[in-house]
Amino acid sequence: AMAGCLIRNPDGTEQAGCRRAVPTPWRTFVRTLHLNKVFANHPRFRSFVLVGTPLPKKPIFQEAISGAFMLVRRAAVEEIVGPLDEGYFLHCDDLDWCMRFRQAGLQILFVPDAEAIHYKGYCSRGRPIRVLWHLHKGMIRFYRKFFRNQYPAPLMWTVVLAVWARFVVLAMGCWVKRLVYGKPTFDLPSLDGLALVTEAPRLGTEDKMWRSADAHRFRRLRSDILGRFPPSAQRRPALSTLQKPKYSDDLAANLRKRSSRV
């Protein structure tokens, strides 16, 4: 019912999160304290991050994949699982969806021989602390939604405190970095990544899954993103007429074909 591919960083390395276990409160506790490194061979102390482990040679089922590239069956969304939870502003909504798919008895497929490059974080460089805030707030929502009744209260509160402590440390790092190096600049090797944003308002009128409110939200998002690029980037050829890159259609078709063989 859901499938994802191998997502790589621009340098060719595997991007964290494209295949992963569900970050339960215990797994998060283990990763935060680096217990997975202390007890490297103990199954109880394994990290939920699978980057660094050998890639499978064929499509396999995973607990979760990245929201950067997902293919889902329309029938599963409309009749069983429902859309993404809009209570998440940024991040963790893909994990929430994966959890709900699995709770409904549906499988999540990871296809390693289909690949995509994801320019992660380019659009959020201008407001890193705000993005970190919503990321950690989404993590707390995820834990409380799915694990509140499965773990003892002391462990849950420990995990919540660890999450917010992590936010404080990372936010301070961003603040210091901005003081030292100044406001970050945008240097995208390609503006193809903005094509999906420029196409979004048209999707709002063509697809019944999109509501007019969603189209309006994406128009504002597009204006906000383009407004953060320097004038030299905005003068690159035909931003207003960018079309969805052809390779993304080819990749989606290839992934559907391979998924159907499993």
N, C-alpha and C positions, 0 to 999 in steps of 0.2 A: 504493500500500500504506500510505502515511502522508499525512496532511493536517493543516494548521494554518491558523489564521485571523490576521487583523490584530489584534494585542493592543495595547490602549491603556492609558496610565496614567490615574489618576482625573481628571487635568486635561485629558484628551483628546489628549495627544501620543502619538506612536507609542513603544511600549516597546522598548528595545534588546533584541535577541535574537530577536524574533518572526520575523525573516527574516535570514539571515546566511550567510556563507561559513564553511567549516570553519576554525577558528583553528589552522592549522598552526604549527609552531615558527617558520618564517620570517615568516608574517603577524603572529604575536605579537611577534617581534623588531621588525618594522616599526612596529607600533602603540605598543609600549613606548617607542621612541625618537622617535615622532611623525614618522617618515620619510614617512608618507603625506601629511603636511601640507607637508613640504619639497619632495617630488616629487609634487605633487598630480595631475599629468596623466600620470604614468608608470604603465603597467599593472602593472609589477613591484612597485610600492610601494603597492598598494591595501590598504585596511583590510578586515578580515573583517566589520566592523560596517556594516550597510547603512542604518541610521537616518540620515535626512538626504538620501538619494537618492530620486528620484521613485518613488512607488508604482506598481506595474504596474496596468494597466487591466483585466486579466483574470487568471485563475489561471495561475500559472507554476510551473515546477519550481525548487526551491532546494536548496542543499547541506545546509542544516540549518534547523530551526525551533525554537521554544521548547517546553520541556516543560510550560509552564503550560497549554497547550491543544494536545492531540494526538488525532487519530483514527487508529487503526491497524486493519488487518484482522486478525481473530483467527487466520485460517489462516496469515498471515505470521509471527505471533508463535509459534504452536504448532509449525509445521512447518518454518520456515526460519530465522528470526532468533533466536528465544528471547526470554526476558523481559529486563527492565532488569538491568544488572550491579549486584549488591548490594555490590560492592566500593567503590562510591561512597557515602559517607554523606550528603553534601549536594552538589548542583550537579554539572554535567558529565555526569551519567548520561544526560541527553537528547541531548547531543552524541555520546556513545558509541553510543547507539541509532541516531541518524541515520547515523553512520559504518557501522555494521553493516548497516543497511538498504541503503545504497548499495553496500557491498561484495558484498551478495547480489544486486545487479542490480535492486533495487526503487527506485521513484521516490518523491520527497518533494514534495508539492504545497502551495503557498502560495496561499490564497484571500483576496484583499484586500477583497472586498466583504462578507465575513462578519467581524464584529467582536466582541470581548469586552474587558471591563475587568478588569485584574489588579491587585489591591492588593499590590504587591510588597514583601516584606520586613517586613510587619506582625508576623508571628509570631516573627521573629528579632531584634526590636529589643532585647529584654532581654539577649541574649547575642551582641552583634555580633562580638566578637573570636573567639569559638568558631566562629561561622558563617564568618568570613573564613578561619580555619585550615582548615576542611574544604573550603571553596571552592578554595583554592590547592593543598591536598593532592590534590583531585580533578583539578585541571589537570595536575599532574605525572603522575598515574596515566594520564590521557588521552594525554599526549604520549608516554610510554614505551610504552604499549600499542600505539599505531598508527604511531608515527614513529621508533622507536628505530633501525630498520635503514634508514631512508630519508634520514637527515641525518647529516652528519659529527659526531663526538663533541664537538669544540670548540663547535659551534653549539648542540648539545643542552645542554651544561653551561652555556653562556651564558644560554640561555633559562631553565633551572632556577634559576640564581642570580638572574635578573631577576624571576622569579615570587616567590621567597622575599623578595627585597628589597622588592617591592611589598607583600607581606603585612606586613612589619615597618613600613613607612611608614603603611599604612592602620590597622594595629593601634594604633600610637602615636597617630594622629589620633583614634581612638575613645576611647582612654584619656584623652587630654587633654580631649576634649569631655565625657566623663562627669565629670571633675573639675570642669569649669567649670559645666556645666549640670545635673549630677546624673543620676540614673537616669531613662531615658526613660519616658514614660507612653504608654498606648495610647488612641488616640482613633479608633476605627473608625466610619465613617459608617454601616456596616451590618454585621451579624453573619452575613450570608448566606454569606460565605466559609468559615465554620466548618461549614456544612451538610455538605460533603463529608467532613469529619473525623468528624462525628457519625454519618454514614451508613456509614462504613467497616467497623465491626464487623459490620453486617448483610450487607455484601457478602461478608465472609469466610465466611458460612454459605450464601449463595445462588449464588456464582460459583465454578466449579471452578478458575478461574485463581488464586483467593486461597487461601492455606493458613492453617491455624489460627494459625501463628506470626505471619503478617501481621496477622491480626485483633487478636492480643494487642498487637503493636507499635503499631497505630493506637489502641487503647484507651489505652495509655500516652501516646501523643502527644496525644490529645484532652485527657486529664487535665492534662498538662503545659501545654498552650496555655491552657486555661480557668483554670488556677491562676495564670497571669501577668496576667490581667485584673483590674482593680480591682473591688471588690464591687459598685459601681454598675453596671458593665458586665454582671456575672454575674446581676444581678437583672432584666435586660431580659427581655421576654416569652419564656417557654418555650424556653430554650436546650436543654433535654433533649428537646424534641419538634420541634426544627428539621427541616424536610424539605428535600430537594434543591430549589433554586429552579427554578421552571417554565421561566424564560427559558433556563437552561442546556440543557434538553432541546430547546427550540425552536431554539437556536443550533446544536446538534449535528445536528439533522435538516436544517436549512438547509445546513450545510456538507457533509453527505453528499450532498444533492441536487445542489449545485453541483459537487462533485468528480466525480460520475458523468457530468457533461456533457463533461468534458475528455477 
